[in-house]
Amino acid sequence: MQELIGKKKTEFNKLQKRLRRNVGSAIADYKMIEEGDRVMVCLSGGKDSYGMLDILMNLQHSAPVSFELIAVNMDQKQPGFPEEILPEYLSALNIPYYILEKDTYSIVREVIPEGKTTCGLCSRLRRGSLYGFARDIGATKIALGHHRDDLVETLFLNMFFNGSLKSMPPKLLSDDKKNVVIRPLAYVKEKDLSAYAAYKEFPIIPCNLCGSQEKLQRVQVKKMLADWEREYPGRTESIFRAIRNVAPSQLGDRELFDFESLKIEVDAELHAPGLYCPPINVVNL
């Protein structure tokens, strides 16, 4: 028994170090957190946001810069939502937190027909409320819990259903230029977050607004990528590297690259007056 406990502890330590390294690298690469930042950490009650908060709190003690963390959960008034879980959890952590109450559930149910996907409208309403609240509390950064697999899935969702080549950037300036959104888990694999949540026994709160919605486009893309990964291990990581290694001249966006100005380079010396030009051989193909 002691040997088994010791093995699990060793596995957990390796996992925790890997997560801290991945998050630390993402923060450094994109300069996500700077000296004096007040970071609003958005908690949904899912494994990803719990893991993000836990890792950021650990990094806070050893980071080369000083920054604040404020946890914020948005209670969207879904029926049966266990509203006591997050306050109890956050109080035990001794971290500043807010529970933002907004009845977006009623709006979504009123607007979206029964059986249709609710996630799009739900996320827009939630995002708008959180952006406004971030300004109210003086947050300089908004941390969201999207991980590497989310970024890859979003890339394919946009290609397959929106006809655009884009994903979720690790760092984003909002359209109104009043909020900076960061995704510290951008380098983290979802399976690592799942394992971490199991080790830490986070009090997970499932989203019961939409249920499982098995026909969601994201669910289908996730299944496709999982099938690819089983057949070709490492493919998801390769796709993620491609997101960070874009060659605009090898695509076709005329706004991103100036194709119209492309011209061959002419060697002036070869066309100087009086310069001998060898005869041209005609080849019949």
NUFINU-723968 format. One line per field, with one value per residue (C-alpha): x, y, z. Coordinates in steps of 0.1 Angstrom, whole numbers, always signed. Last residue first. Example, Ala and Ser with C-alpha at 12.3 -4.5 7.8 and 13.67 -1.06 7.14 Angstrom:
<nodes>
c1: +137; +123
c2: -11; -45
c3: +71; +78
</nodes>
This chain:
<nodes>
c1: +85; +104; +134; +145; +181; +185; +218; +240; +236; +266; +263; +262; +236; +231; +205; +226; +240; +205; +196; +158; +140; +106; +76; +51; +32; -3; +4; +7; +1; -25; -51; -48; -54; -42; -19; +18; +28; +11; +34; +20; +40; +21; -11; +11; +26; -10; -15; +17; +5; -28; -10; +12; -1; -14; -43; -53; -47; -67; -97; -94; -93; -125; -142; -133; -146; -179; -182; -174; -202; -227; -245; -240; -257; -245; -270; -275; -279; -268; -231; -214; -200; -167; -157; -119; -105; -69; -58; -89; -85; -49; -57; -84; -60; -33; -58; -67; -32; -16; +2; -27; -35; -25; -53; -52; -78; -68; -98; -107; -97; -134; -127; -110; -72; -63; -36; -33; -52; -84; -85; -85; -86; -120; -148; -172; -182; -153; -124; -138; -146; -112; -93; -116; -107; -70; -75; -97; -71; -44; -64; -91; -94; -99; -78; -89; -61; -59; -87; -100; -130; -156; -135; -135; -172; -178; -158; -175; -209; -201; -184; -213; -238; -215; -209; -246; -255; -230; -235; -273; -274; -309; -332; -358; -356; -330; -343; -363; -341; -310; -326; -338; -304; -286; -299; -268; -253; -216; -200; -168; -135; -105; -84; -83; -84; -111; -132; -128; -142; -171; -180; -177; -200; -228; -245; -253; -271; -304; -321; -295; -292; -262; -240; -208; -177; -149; -115; -92; -54; -29; +5; +42; +68; +96; +70; +77; +47; +23; +31; +13; -18; -17; -16; -46; -66; -59; -68; -102; -108; -101; -119; -152; -168; -169; -142; -129; -95; -94; -57; -46; -13; +14; +44; +33; +12; +5; +39; +31; +61; +64; +28; +29; +61; +49; +17; +36; +62; +35; +16; +47; +57; +22; +22; +56; +45; +13; +31; +55; +26; +8; +40; +44; +8; +13; +45; +28; +0
c2: +192; +208; +227; +259; +269; +306; +321; +335; +372; +394; +427; +457; +476; +462; +434; +409; +436; +447; +413; +413; +403; +387; +406; +403; +435; +420; +392; +417; +394; +396; +415; +394; +362; +333; +311; +304; +341; +342; +315; +307; +289; +292; +277; +251; +241; +233; +211; +192; +187; +173; +149; +135; +100; +91; +66; +74; +111; +111; +95; +121; +149; +137; +132; +168; +180; +163; +177; +212; +210; +201; +169; +154; +183; +172; +193; +228; +248; +219; +229; +205; +219; +202; +203; +198; +165; +176; +143; +141; +177; +172; +141; +161; +190; +167; +152; +186; +194; +226; +251; +276; +272; +308; +321; +359; +385; +422; +446; +481; +479; +479; +449; +431; +428; +391; +368; +331; +335; +314; +300; +314; +303; +313; +295; +296; +260; +238; +262; +280; +247; +234; +262; +261; +225; +233; +261; +241; +213; +236; +249; +275; +286; +324; +350; +386; +412; +447; +443; +476; +461; +478; +472; +435; +437; +450; +423; +396; +407; +408; +374; +358; +371; +360; +326; +319; +330; +306; +277; +274; +249; +242; +216; +240; +274; +299; +333; +326; +299; +320; +350; +330; +314; +348; +357; +375; +372; +379; +359; +378; +366; +376; +345; +328; +293; +282; +311; +301; +266; +277; +305; +280; +253; +274; +283; +246; +254; +236; +257; +278; +313; +325; +327; +342; +333; +357; +350; +379; +373; +401; +405; +408; +399; +373; +346; +322; +328; +337; +305; +284; +307; +306; +268; +266; +292; +275; +240; +252; +270; +238; +213; +231; +254; +283; +304; +335; +347; +385; +394; +426; +434; +451; +438; +420; +389; +377; +385; +362; +338; +344; +335; +306; +293; +296; +278; +249; +247; +248; +221; +199; +204; +194; +163; +152; +158; +139; +109; +108; +110; +81; +60; +67; +57; +25; +17; +24; +0
c3: -760; -787; -774; -790; -780; -773; -784; -757; -748; -750; -731; -754; -733; -697; -694; -675; -653; -642; -626; -626; -594; -601; -590; -561; -554; -559; -533; -504; -474; -446; -464; -495; -474; -496; -476; -481; -479; -444; -430; -395; -369; -336; -349; -366; -333; -321; -352; -343; -307; -319; -343; -315; -317; -352; -350; -314; -320; -352; -334; -305; -331; -348; -314; -304; -337; -331; -296; -309; -335; -308; -315; -281; -264; -229; -210; -222; -190; -168; -167; -143; -110; -101; -64; -71; -59; -62; -78; -100; -111; -120; -141; -160; -164; -178; -202; -214; -225; -213; -236; -237; -200; -192; -215; -213; -221; -221; -216; -227; -264; -274; -295; -267; -267; -268; -254; -259; -292; -297; -332; -367; -404; -415; -435; -405; -402; -411; -408; -377; -359; -369; -353; -323; -317; -317; -292; -269; -270; -258; -228; -223; -186; -190; -172; -175; -171; -158; -132; -118; -100; -123; -154; -148; -142; -177; -193; -172; -182; -219; -218; -200; -226; -255; -239; -235; -270; -285; -261; -266; -294; -306; -292; -279; -297; -284; -274; -243; -229; -235; -217; -188; -183; -185; -150; -139; -104; -101; -73; -62; -48; -28; -19; +15; -1; +23; +13; -24; -18; +4; -21; -50; -35; -21; -54; -63; -96; -95; -121; -139; -124; -144; -113; -127; -108; -101; -85; -79; -82; -76; -91; -82; -108; -108; -100; -71; -48; -76; -94; -69; -70; -108; -107; -84; -104; -137; -123; -110; -144; -163; -140; -142; -116; -141; -125; -142; -128; -127; -127; -110; -126; -106; -126; -157; -165; -201; -215; -245; -241; -204; -195; -219; -204; -168; -177; -193; -165; -138; -155; -159; -123; -111; -133; -121; -84; -91; -105; -76; -51; -70; -68; -30; -24; -43; -24; +9; +0
</nodes>
